Every structure is written in structure tokens, then in C-alpha cells.
């Protein structure tokens, strides 16, 4: 009589004659704990049940001879014990009851079935004991004949198996429900796939022992398209997130690959591989089986797979969304968000000697514009691949911006020399060979906890400084750099706030005719009160205004204020004085600049000839044609034009001839060179040039009579400086002019 002649849960006894013709069969086991202080009871029980096979499992006997020994074995084996044959009276009259209480209440083991045996009938009421302690049976030893013992053990094993199946089913459902309700947790795929494996095993009455595999591109951060274990139970649980080739059982690997290749279920005698496919996401579920499953089970699995395939699609779509949020679509590297997350996790770094680098590809927009965006994309991918090929696994990489890569790793790898070496050879992009230069910002990590966004900010500060570095293409972050940046941003905020609150002031410095020393005009000079009865130097805040773009609004206010003061001068009887206003290059770039000048004059009803616009040589050289066109239009409108600080900006004479100038201003640095008994060649050259071009000349920074006399000798027309008057507020200017008039 063989095992195949019987259905589940039937007893199988092999006669000695029959067994000789069969190949040895390996069985799994049911653990049976015998607890009795009588050695003979152990022997008789073992002999009575030794040949019993239930559900293709033999019995494995564990022996305890007292309540305390039983407790120790229970601690070692726990839920794996299926049945406990327990004597009531051992070292004490109720030792067995204490063991039962220990099992159910202290260990909270509710799965093992308990059969109480006693040699003293009537010791405890049978009905009360069974109700109180969840006991399967309570028999006297004399009535437990071999037949009754077999019947009791078989029914108890069935109960144990049903309880374990229900628990497996519950655990599988809990994992799937937990997974579906926590899709936004990182472990959702793992939990979902584990639940699938457990639930399938429960549905067909098996232990949870299998694995679910799928292609990595769907849900794992892998660059290949290999098959990986997404979820597993039983002995395969340690293989989660591992490549399928790491499964040592080659038969399992072959069956899973065959299932994915054929796109259908595979049912074998000892295993099944179930195929899942939903919206392009496919997976194979391998389940180990000790027996071949019935057709009814197959139908049940079909319904179950159809149901859970929707959940499988959802977790895949969720991970695609997560990848879109945290991975760069082009290079498959972590994007800026994920790079910051990496910087937030210092435990990823082996030590403090680590560095962060931002690598900016120079002139990348030229490649996009000249060769096309696809060539630019190919270059970015090539750079990413070169990083991967030349850095160790300790160096983590990311794409932070359009043409900026991020690196985190040991300083011995993430350093200027190593990175510059990678870009010494050109990149092959389509049919082009492109040399690439980069600018790099570094930030050395320390052992202090830092927020990832702060580390990235510091590295970016270093990168911006590196772009201004004329000698090297890299810069390391230093605290004073951040302090300067913080100071600059704070000053810009203060400047913007004070400008909006009209705290800035426009002062005026008179300009005089050198021969008569009569006031012929004045220059409008911007002043910024510091709130402590002092003023912040224009050399400090003018560059800040230009850097922030605020110079356009401030410059317009200065222009309008100058026109308004011109009108006040006219109304006060000083109707022959001009006001000079400095104009910056950002103002010229404003397409409405010319109209704004005209509107300011019109609003104050000012004669354009009394407004003089001063420009520096650097303004002309930055955007020569824009400046020339704008000034020519304003010159035609009647506005006077002067070039300030002449001789300091290496002007092009061709542009100088094209400018519609009225006046040249000799820079104060040349006037300062005038010393008694010495000649000032540059000052003389500029005055001579002005005279040759038919332009008036005015000397800045005249502070002594010797300087004034020398400039008169050179033929200079006008002067401006402390010898005649300092810059002053408008009210003081009116008093100064009134005294000069009298």
C-alpha cells in the first residue's frame, strides 16, 4: 500500500514486505511532545505511533519527564510543537495543569493541541478542565488504547493544521492589507510580495515557503533589467532584493525564468510557478509543494491572482512615481531631492574624511545650441558612465541640475586632482569628439550632524566662488565664504527695505568753472544712512545693488529725484545749473530706458539740456552698441552726455568717437598724481584729447590750489572736489548756492 493511494490526512502504514520494494522517502515531521514521569508511558506511546504518517509527515517525538522539563522544551520549540501528550500528575498533583497554564497564558501559544492523560480518574472534572484550558482531549491512561490514541492524535493534528492554516491566512491578509494601505512607505513592495507568497501558500494548505520574482526595472533602483526577488517567505526570506542567480537551487531559477519567458503558470509535482501580469508589470511566484495541487486549488489560485494583480500594478506604479520624484530620468542617477536625502544620512559614510563635490560642465548650453539637445543628453550620459567606471562603490553620485553632477565619497577619491583627471580626455558623442572642462565646488564633511540642504548650499557657494576663480577651476567651502555670502544677502535685504521705505538720500556736489570758480552744475550722489548717524559707502552698496538687480529701480529713482531737484532749483532762481546723474549698464539694458529718461524730464517740466548723464568706460565697453544707440537718441532730445573716470577703463578710441559726448571727466586718481614741480602726463593727455575732440573737460577730486592751478595751465575747463565743496543734502546745497551768489 503506497502513499499515493490515499487522500490528505489519512494514515499510512508500510508493511515490511511492501517497504522492501520502495525507494527511501524523505518525510517532513510533526513534533509531538510527550510529558510524563513514567518512562514506560514514553516507550509505549512511541511504539504505538512510530509508523504513523499524516499528510505526508512522520511523527518526531520530544520527551519531558516533569513539568519543568516540559517548559524548557516549549521554550526551545514553541509553535513548532503540534501535539502535547501531557500527564496531569507528575512532581505535583497538578503539575500538568501548571504546564497548560504556562503554555496558554505565559507563552501565549494557542496553536499546539493538548491531550491530557491521567492515571487517576476523577482527579479533576473533565468538562471544566477542557473549557478552562483549551484542551483537545482528556483521557485516562487505561482507556487510551492504541486505536483511540491514533484517533485522538489524528484529529488533534487536523485541528493544529487548520489553526496554522488560518493563522497563515490571517498573516498573509494582514501583510497585503498593510501593504496596500501603506503604499507610500518604502517597504510596501516587500510587504506586498511577502503577503502574496504567504497568502498563496495558505490558500492551498501549504506552509509559507516560496518567493516572488520580477524584473528590477519595475520597482528596484537597479540599472539592469534582470530578475530580482521582491518578496519571499520561509528559507528564501534572506534573498529579498537579491538577483535570482543568487538562489542556489538551479531548478527554481530555471522554472522562474521559464514562467516569465512563456508568460504562463507552471505546475510541477513538487512546485508551482504562478505568472502575474498587469499593465506591463509581470512577475513569477514560486511556491514549494510537498504534493501536487488539485484542480480546485488551481482554480482558486487563478481567481486570487486576478484579484491581487491589481495591487501588484498599484505598487509598481507607486514606485515609478517615486523614481520620477527621486531619480533623474536621463542618467538614472539620484536627482537633487534624493541627493539631499543622501546628505541627510551621515550613517552612510564610513568616516569623517569624506567630501561633497558639485561638478558643473562649462559652456554646456553651447553644446545644446550648436549640436542639438540629443547630443547634450548623450554627453551627460557619457559623463555619468565615466563617473561610474572610475569611482569606487563608496562614491555616491547624483545629477543635481541640468549640467551639474554631485559626488559624495572619501576625500581620497572626491578631490580636485581625481576629478580633473577624468576630464583630461575628450568624450565621444555621436559623431563628435568633445573636450569638456568643468568647474568644481567642494565641501569637506565633518563629524557634526548637518542638514543635507545646508551641505548642498555650502558646496554650491564654493562652486560659485570657483566660477570667479581666475587661477583654478575649483574652490573649497570655508566658513568665511558663507559669512560673506550671508552678509551680502543681509545687506541686499536691508538695501531693498530701506529703498522701499524711501530712506536713501540724494546728495549733491557742486561743480565749478576753474577760472571764475562760479558754480556751473552739480553731481547727484547717492547716500545710504546706516541708522547710526553714519552712512554706508557707495563702494559697498552700489555693487550690491548691481548684483541684486536693484540698481535699475534705484537708478530710476535717482533720475526722477534729480529732475525734481532741478525744478526746485529753477523755482529758487538757479535756472542755469545742470545736474549730472550716473547711469549703470543694467539701466541701458532696460528697453524702456530712453522713454523713462524722457518721462522723468517731462514729469518735472525740466529743460533736457540741464540734465547730464554720466557713464563710465566699463559701461561703454560692456554693451557698446546699446549704449551708443540710447545716448544718441537722448542727445538728440537735448540731454548732455559725459564720460566719467576717463582713462581708467582702457577705452577703445573708435567707440569714443562714436559716442555723442559733451564732457570728459578726468579721474581723481590722475589729479591726485599732480605734485609741486612734477608733471601729470595722463591728466595732460586726457585734457589735450578732450580739447582736440571739442569736448569740455572737468577734473574730479581737486583738493589743493596746486592741483587747480595745474589743471588751469593744462586747459581744463571745470573742477569738482573738496577744495570747492563737499557733497551735501539738497537743503544745504540751496544755502551754499545762496551764499555763493551773494
HURA-V703952 format. One record per run of one state. SS is the DSSP state (H for helix, E for strand, - for the rest). FROM is the first residue (numbers start at 1). LEN is the number of residues. If there is no record, write none. Layout:
# HURA-V703952
ss->SS from->FROM len->LEN
ss->SS from->FROM len->LEN
This chain:
# HURA-V703952
ss->- from->1 len->2
ss->H from->3 len->3
ss->- from->6 len->5
ss->E from->11 len->1
ss->- from->12 len->4
ss->H from->16 len->4
ss->- from->20 len->8
ss->E from->28 len->8
ss->- from->36 len->3
ss->H from->39 len->11
ss->- from->50 len->3
ss->E from->53 len->2
ss->- from->55 len->2
ss->E from->57 len->8
ss->- from->65 len->2
ss->H from->67 len->14
ss->E from->81 len->7
ss->- from->88 len->7
ss->H from->95 len->12
ss->- from->107 len->6
ss->E from->113 len->6
ss->- from->119 len->7
ss->H from->126 len->8
ss->- from->134 len->3
ss->E from->137 len->4
ss->- from->141 len->5
ss->H from->146 len->36
ss->- from->182 len->6
ss->H from->188 len->16
ss->- from->204 len->6
ss->E from->210 len->6
ss->H from->216 len->4
ss->- from->220 len->7
ss->E from->227 len->7
ss->H from->234 len->6
ss->- from->240 len->3
ss->E from->243 len->1
ss->H from->244 len->3
ss->- from->247 len->3
ss->H from->250 len->13
ss->- from->263 len->3
ss->E from->266 len->2
ss->- from->268 len->3
ss->E from->271 len->8
ss->- from->279 len->2
ss->E from->281 len->8
ss->- from->289 len->6
ss->H from->295 len->32
ss->E from->327 len->1
ss->- from->328 len->6
ss->E from->334 len->1
ss->- from->335 len->1
ss->H from->336 len->8
ss->- from->344 len->2
ss->H from->346 len->3
ss->- from->349 len->5
ss->E from->354 len->8
ss->- from->362 len->2
ss->H from->364 len->8
ss->- from->372 len->1
ss->H from->373 len->18
ss->- from->391 len->5
ss->E from->396 len->4
ss->- from->400 len->4
ss->E from->404 len->7
ss->- from->411 len->5
ss->H from->416 len->7
ss->- from->423 len->4
ss->E from->427 len->3
ss->- from->430 len->2
ss->E from->432 len->3
ss->- from->435 len->3
ss->E from->438 len->7
ss->- from->445 len->7
ss->H from->452 len->16
ss->- from->468 len->6
ss->E from->474 len->3
ss->- from->477 len->2
ss->H from->479 len->22
ss->- from->501 len->3
ss->E from->504 len->10
ss->- from->514 len->5
ss->E from->519 len->11
ss->- from->530 len->5
ss->E from->535 len->2
ss->- from->537 len->1
ss->H from->538 len->11
ss->- from->549 len->2
ss->H from->551 len->21
ss->- from->572 len->6
ss->E from->578 len->5
ss->- from->583 len->2
ss->H from->585 len->5
ss->- from->590 len->3
ss->H from->593 len->12
ss->- from->605 len->3
ss->H from->608 len->3
ss->E from->611 len->6
ss->H from->617 len->6
ss->- from->623 len->1
ss->H from->624 len->14
ss->- from->638 len->2
ss->E from->640 len->7
ss->- from->647 len->6
ss->H from->653 len->6
ss->- from->659 len->4
ss->E from->663 len->4
ss->- from->667 len->1
ss->H from->668 len->5
ss->- from->673 len->8
ss->H from->681 len->13
ss->- from->694 len->2
ss->E from->696 len->5
ss->- from->701 len->4
ss->H from->705 len->10
ss->- from->715 len->3
ss->E from->718 len->3
ss->- from->721 len->7
ss->E from->728 len->1
ss->- from->729 len->1
ss->H from->730 len->12
ss->- from->742 len->1
